[in-house]
Amino acid sequence: MNMAILHKNLADGRWFELSLMEQLGNIGSEVSRAQSAQNKDTARFQNATDRALELFDLTLSDARWRGRLTEVGRAREVFCDAVLGGKEYGSSLADINRYFTHFAIAARQGR
């Protein structure tokens, strides 16, 4: 099955120009959107979840972060757990959102 690319500009190379903080901050934006839509708007929730997963996958494919892939992969895994109800790790989108907020702040501050 071939998934449609949701972030075409980013997938075409722009994503790989961003710093790790910027990439994680952008993932956090989608996590925040998913949290806002959870249990309120199924379509918005699914779309934000799909976009977040795509951004996770783009980050995981970025060769610059070889030493950070385990951390990014684990964050993706915990995000998936939260989306599916937190049964494996007891995670929630609120917890994941707090985690990613720090990256968005750091990216804005140019770190």
TIPAVO-692201 format. One line per 5 residues: their letters; for each residue x, y, z of N, C-alpha, C, O, CB. Coordinates in steps of 0.05 Angstrom, whole numbers. Glycine has a CB too. Example, Ala and Ser with C-alpha at 12.3 -4.5 7.8 and 13.67 -1.06 7.14 Angstrom:
! TIPAVO-692201
AS) 264 -114 156 246 -90 156 264 -66 156 285 -66 169 226 -89 181  257 -45 142 273 -21 143 258 1 157 268 23 161 282 -12 114
END
This chain:
! TIPAVO-692201
MNMAI) 17 -23 0 0 0 0 18 25 0 37 26 16 -19 0 24  12 44 -17 27 68 -19 12 91 -6 -10 98 -14 33 75 -49  24 102 15 11 124 30 16 150 15 38 155 5 22 125 59  -4 167 15 -2 194 3 17 211 21 15 209 45 -29 207 0  33 227 9 51 244 24 35 269 32 23 283 15 76 252 7
LHKNL) 34 274 57 18 297 68 33 323 69 21 344 66 8 290 96  59 321 73 76 345 74 95 345 50 119 340 53 92 346 102  84 350 26 99 347 2 124 365 2 146 356 -5 82 354 -22  122 390 9 145 408 9 167 398 28 190 399 22 136 437 18  158 388 51 178 378 70 191 353 61 215 349 63 165 374 97
ADGRW) 175 335 50 185 309 40 204 313 16 222 297 12 162 291 32  200 335 1 217 340 -22 244 352 -15 260 359 -32 203 359 -41  250 355 11 276 364 19 277 386 40 296 388 55 290 374 -5  256 402 42 256 424 61 260 413 90 273 426 106 230 440 59  248 391 96 250 379 123 279 375 131 286 379 155 234 353 124
FELSL) 295 367 112 323 361 118 341 385 120 365 383 124 334 342 96  329 409 117 343 434 122 338 444 150 352 462 160 335 455 102  318 433 164 311 442 191 330 429 211 340 406 207 282 435 197  334 443 233 349 431 256 332 410 269 308 408 265 357 453 276  345 394 286 330 374 301 309 387 318 286 376 320 349 356 318
MEQLG) 315 409 331 296 423 348 272 432 332 249 430 341 309 447 362  277 442 308 255 451 290 238 427 281 213 429 281 266 466 265  251 405 274 236 382 266 218 372 289 194 366 285 255 359 257  230 369 313 214 360 336 192 380 344 171 372 352 232 354 360  198 405 341 178 426 347 154 423 327 131 426 335 190 454 345
NIGSE) 160 417 302 138 414 282 122 388 288 98 388 285 150 412 254  136 367 296 122 343 304 103 350 327 80 342 328 141 320 312  114 366 346 98 374 369 73 390 362 52 387 375 115 391 388  74 405 341 50 420 331 28 401 323 5 405 329 58 438 308  36 379 310 16 359 301 6 344 326 -18 337 327 28 340 281
VSRAQ) 23 338 345 15 325 369 -6 342 384 -26 333 394 39 319 388  0 368 385 -19 387 398 -46 387 384 -67 388 396 -7 416 399  -45 387 357 -70 387 341 -86 361 347 -110 361 349 -64 389 311  -71 339 348 -84 313 354 -97 314 382 -119 305 385 -64 290 352  -82 324 401 -93 326 428 -118 343 429 -138 336 442 -72 337 448
SAQNK) -118 366 415 -141 384 414 -166 371 402 -188 376 410 -134 409 399  -161 354 382 -184 341 368 -193 315 381 -214 305 375 -176 337 339  -176 303 398 -182 277 410 -209 278 424 -215 296 439 -160 269 429  -225 258 418 -252 255 429 -271 277 422 -292 280 434 -250 253 459  -264 294 402 -281 316 394 -287 315 364 -310 318 355 -269 342 401
DTARF) -267 310 348 -269 311 319 -252 289 307 -227 292 305 -261 339 307  -264 267 301 -250 243 292 -233 248 267 -210 239 266 -269 220 286  -243 263 248 -228 268 223 -204 285 229 -182 279 219 -246 282 202  -207 307 244 -184 324 251 -163 308 267 -139 311 263 -194 348 267  -173 292 286 -155 275 302 -139 257 284 -114 255 287 -170 259 323
QNATD) -152 243 266 -138 224 248 -118 238 230 -96 229 226 -158 208 232  -127 261 219 -109 276 201 -84 286 216 -62 284 206 -123 300 189  -87 296 240 -64 306 256 -46 282 263 -21 285 263 -73 320 282  -58 260 270 -42 236 276 -26 227 252 -3 220 255 -61 213 286  -39 226 229 -25 218 205 -2 237 198 20 228 191 -45 217 181
RALEL) -7 263 201 14 283 196 37 280 215 60 281 207 3 311 197  31 275 241 52 272 261 69 247 254 94 248 255 40 269 289  56 225 247 71 201 240 89 205 216 111 195 215 52 178 235  79 220 196 95 225 173 120 242 180 142 236 171 78 241 152  116 261 198 139 278 206 159 261 223 183 265 220 129 302 222
FDLTL) 148 244 240 166 226 255 183 210 235 207 207 238 150 206 273  170 199 214 184 182 195 204 198 179 226 188 173 164 169 176  198 223 172 217 240 158 241 244 176 264 243 167 204 266 150  237 250 202 259 254 220 276 229 223 300 230 224 248 263 248  263 206 225 277 181 227 293 175 202 313 159 203 258 158 233
SDARW) 286 186 179 301 181 154 323 202 150 338 200 130 282 182 131  326 221 168 346 242 166 372 231 176 375 227 201 337 268 181  392 227 159 417 215 166 433 232 186 451 221 199 434 211 141  427 257 189 442 274 208 437 266 236 454 271 254 433 303 204  415 252 242 408 246 270 414 217 277 401 206 295 379 252 275
RGRLT) 433 205 264 440 177 270 441 171 300 431 150 309 466 169 257  454 188 315 457 183 343 432 187 360 432 181 384 479 199 354  411 199 348 387 205 362 363 189 353 341 193 363 380 234 359  368 170 335 345 155 324 330 138 344 306 135 342 355 138 301  344 128 364 331 111 384 311 129 400 289 120 405 352 99 403
EVGRA) 320 153 407 303 171 422 278 179 406 256 179 415 318 196 431  283 186 380 261 194 363 242 171 358 217 174 359 271 205 336  253 147 354 237 124 350 220 117 374 197 109 372 254 100 343  232 120 398 217 115 422 195 135 426 173 129 435 236 115 447  200 161 420 179 181 421 156 175 403 133 178 410 191 209 414
REVFC) 162 164 379 141 156 360 125 133 372 101 133 370 154 147 333  139 114 384 125 91 396 107 100 418 84 90 420 146 71 406  116 118 435 99 128 457 76 144 447 54 143 458 116 145 477  81 160 425 59 175 413 37 155 403 14 159 407 70 192 389  46 134 389 27 114 379 11 102 402 -13 97 400 41 92 363
DAVLG) 25 96 424 11 85 448 -10 105 458 -32 96 464 32 79 470  -3 130 459 -22 150 469 -46 152 450 -69 154 460 -8 178 471  -41 151 424 -63 153 405 -82 129 408 -106 132 405 -52 153 376  -71 106 415 -87 82 418 -97 78 446 -107 56 452 -70 58 410  -94 98 463 -106 96 490 -87 92 513 -96 90 536 -126 75 490
GKEYG) -61 90 507 -41 88 528 -41 62 543 -32 60 566 -46 109 548  -49 40 530 -51 14 543 -23 2 549 -20 -12 569 -66 -5 525  -3 7 532 23 -5 536 40 10 556 52 -2 574 38 -6 509  41 37 554 59 53 571 44 72 589 56 86 605 77 68 553  18 73 587 2 92 603 6 121 594 3 139 610 10 89 633
SSLAD) 14 124 569 19 150 558 -6 164 550 -27 152 544 39 149 535  -5 191 549 -27 207 540 -17 228 520 7 235 521 -43 220 564  -34 238 504 -26 260 485 -18 285 501 -1 300 492 -48 266 466  -30 289 524 -22 312 541 8 309 549 23 329 548 -40 315 566  15 285 557 43 280 565 62 284 541 83 297 544 46 251 576
INRYF) 55 273 518 72 276 494 73 305 486 94 314 477 60 258 471  51 319 487 51 347 480 70 363 498 85 380 488 22 359 483  70 358 524 88 372 542 117 366 534 134 384 535 83 363 571  123 341 527 150 334 519 159 350 495 181 361 494 151 304 512  142 352 474 149 366 450 149 396 452 162 410 437 131 358 428
THFAI) 134 407 471 133 436 475 161 447 480 168 469 471 115 443 498  177 433 495 205 442 501 221 445 475 238 463 473 218 422 520  217 427 456 232 429 431 222 453 415 239 467 402 228 404 415  196 458 415 186 482 400 197 508 412 204 526 397 155 482 401  198 509 438 209 533 451 239 536 444 248 558 438 206 532 482
AARQG) 254 514 446 283 515 439 287 523 410 305 539 404 296 488 444  270 513 392 273 520 364 268 550 359 282 563 344 254 503 346  247 561 373 241 589 371 264 607 381 268 629 371 215 596 386  278 596 401 300 611 413 326 607 398 347 618 405 304 603 442  325 592 376 348 588 359 368 568 370 392 570 363 361 613 354
R) 361 550 387 380 531 398 383 507 380 398 489 387 371 522 426
END
